[in-house]
């Protein structure tokens, strides 16, 4: 369930083409309330806001929704001139705030540590928010497998990487990113998405820490 939620958030920050919009709407409809699934009652507010925004797509075709989202996606995250809320970790760290900075290199190291690599077709830098969220979805799925197979040493290593990646990467920049998204638009979807991602990543770090402690 944790991996599914990370994957849903990643899809929301991906380019809003019709296929992605259709998948996102379907995936969101299949998720139970977070307090029921994960016991994270404090996430109810951010998740309800996101679910409410997604519910507005009901009865509309994916191409129609994608066409509505695309101009805002371009303005917020792409440009071509001023980018209101750069979706790259490197832009929120250091003085230069340059794309493909040191953070991107460190993120790639984390991917390699987990034995994964970007698909050759990926055109975004490795520290794009959608890629970082997708990576956490991958780690959560791997962790679930280790629990099922009772692979204690691999489980401990996976949880350690999850906690470290959240602390040193996503949670290091998602707050200012979410603030910029909220300040730059009055449309509901992307601010709700960013707020939900921030709240969920924060809560998940606490859960991962507790799971690590449970291993002794």
C-alpha positions in Angstrom: 0.0 0.0 0.0 2.9 2.4 0.8 4.4 1.7 -2.6 1.1 2.2 -4.4 0.7 5.6 -2.8 4.2 6.7 -3.7 3.5 5.5 -7.3 0.3 7.5 -7.5 2.1 10.7 -6.3 4.8 10.1 -8.9 2.3 9.8 -11.6 0.7 13.1 -10.6 4.0 14.9 -11.1 4.7 13.2 -14.4 3.7 14.8 -17.7 -0.1 14.9 -17.9 -0.7 12.8 -21.1 -4.1 11.1 -21.5 -2.7 7.6 -20.6 -1.2 9.0 -17.3 -4.4 10.8 -16.4 -6.5 7.7 -17.0 -4.1 5.6 -14.8 -4.1 8.2 -12.1 -7.8 8.4 -11.9 -8.2 4.6 -11.8 -5.4 4.2 -9.2 -6.8 6.9 -6.9 -10.3 5.3 -7.0 -8.8 2.0 -5.8 -7.1 3.3 -2.7 -8.9 3.0 0.7 -8.8 5.9 3.2 -5.2 6.2 4.6 -6.3 5.9 8.2 -7.8 2.5 7.3 -4.9 1.3 5.2 -1.9 2.6 7.2 -3.2 4.0 10.4 -2.0 7.5 9.5 -4.9 9.5 10.6 -3.0 12.8 10.5 -2.8 12.5 6.7 -6.6 12.5 6.3 -6.8 16.2 5.5 -4.1 16.3 2.8 -5.4 13.1 1.2 -9.0 14.3 1.2 -7.9 17.5 -0.6 -6.2 15.4 -3.2 -9.0 13.0 -3.5 -11.5 15.9 -3.9 -9.4 17.3 -6.7 -9.2 14.0 -8.5 -13.0 13.5 -8.1 -13.5 16.5 -10.3 -12.2 14.5 -13.2 -15.2 12.1 -12.9 -17.2 11.9 -16.1 -14.5 13.7 -18.1 -12.3 12.0 -20.8 -8.6 11.7 -20.1 -7.7 13.8 -23.2 -9.9 16.6 -21.9 -8.3 16.5 -18.4 -4.8 16.3 -19.8 -5.4 19.2 -22.1 -6.6 21.3 -19.1 -3.6 20.3 -16.9 -0.9 20.6 -19.5 -0.6 24.5 -19.6 -0.4 24.6 -15.8 2.2 21.8 -15.7 4.3 23.6 -18.3 4.0 26.9 -16.4 4.9 25.5 -13.0 7.5 22.8 -13.9 8.9 23.3 -17.4 9.0 26.8 -18.7 10.2 27.7 -21.3 11.0 31.0 -19.6 10.3 31.4 -15.9 9.8 28.1 -14.1 7.5 28.8 -11.1 8.3 25.6 -9.1 11.3 23.7 -10.4 10.7 20.0 -9.7 14.4 19.2 -9.2 16.1 18.7 -5.8 19.2 20.4 -7.1 17.3 23.7 -7.5 16.6 24.0 -3.8 20.1 23.3 -2.4 23.3 25.4 -2.5 23.8 28.9 -3.9 23.6 28.2 -7.6 20.3 26.4 -7.6 21.3 24.7 -10.9 19.7 21.7 -12.5 21.9 18.6 -12.4 23.8 19.8 -9.4 25.5 17.7 -6.7 22.1 16.4 -5.4 21.4 14.8 -8.8 24.7 12.9 -8.6 24.0 11.7 -5.0 20.5 10.6 -6.0 22.0 8.5 -8.8 24.3 6.9 -6.2 21.2 5.9 -4.2 19.6 4.4 -7.2 22.7 2.4 -8.0 22.9 1.3 -4.3 19.5 -0.2 -4.7 20.5 -1.9 -8.0 18.2 0.2 -10.2 19.0 2.6 -13.1 17.0 5.1 -15.1 15.4 3.8 -18.3 17.2 5.1 -21.4 14.0 6.8 -22.4 13.9 9.0 -19.3 14.7 12.6 -20.3 14.5 14.2 -16.8 17.4 14.6 -14.4 17.5 11.9 -11.7 16.4 14.3 -9.0 13.1 15.1 -10.5 10.3 14.7 -7.9 8.5 12.1 -9.9 11.6 9.9 -10.1 12.4 10.3 -6.4 8.8 9.3 -5.6 9.0 6.4 -8.0 12.2 5.2 -6.4 10.6 5.2 -3.0 7.7 3.1 -4.5 10.3 0.7 -5.7 12.0 0.5 -2.3 8.6 -0.1 -0.6 7.8 -2.9 -3.0 11.2 -4.5 -2.4 10.8 -4.1 1.4 7.4 -5.9 1.2 9.1 -8.8 -0.5 11.8 -9.0 2.2 9.1 -9.1 4.9 7.3 -11.9 3.1 10.4 -14.0 2.6 11.7 -13.1 6.1 15.0 -11.9 4.7 16.1 -10.0 7.8 19.5 -8.7 6.6 18.1 -7.5 3.3 15.1 -6.0 5.0 17.3 -4.0 7.4 19.4 -2.7 4.5 16.3 -1.7 2.5 14.7 0.1 5.5 18.0 1.9 6.1 18.1 3.1 2.5 14.5 4.2 2.6 15.0 6.2 5.7 18.3 7.7 4.5 16.8 8.7 1.1 13.8 10.3 2.7 16.0 12.3 5.2 18.8 13.3 2.9 16.8 13.8 -0.3 13.0 14.1 -0.6 12.3 15.6 2.8 15.3 18.0 2.4 13.5 20.0 -0.3 9.8 19.0 -0.7 8.6 21.7 1.8 9.9 24.7 -0.2 8.9 23.0 -3.4 5.3 22.5 -2.1 5.2 26.1 -0.9 6.2 27.4 -4.4 3.6 25.3 -6.1 0.9 26.6 -3.7 2.0 30.2 -4.2 2.2 30.0 -8.0 -1.3 28.6 -8.9 -4.9 28.9 -7.8 -5.9 25.6 -9.5 -6.5 22.9 -7.0 -4.7 19.8 -8.3 -1.0 20.5 -8.1 -1.1 22.3 -4.7 -3.1 19.4 -3.3 -0.7 16.9 -4.9 2.4 18.6 -3.5 0.8 19.0 0.0 -0.1 15.3 0.0 3.3 14.3 -1.1 5.0 16.4 1.7 2.7 15.1 4.4 3.0 11.5 3.3 6.8 11.5 3.0 7.0 13.1 6.5 4.8 10.5 8.0 6.4 7.6 6.2 9.8 8.5 7.5 8.5 8.0 11.0 6.9 4.7 10.1 10.2 3.5 8.4 12.1 4.5 11.5 9.7 2.5 13.7 10.0 -0.5 11.5 13.8 -0.4 11.7 13.6 -0.2 15.5 11.3 -3.2 15.5 14.0 -5.3 14.0 16.2 -4.7 17.0 
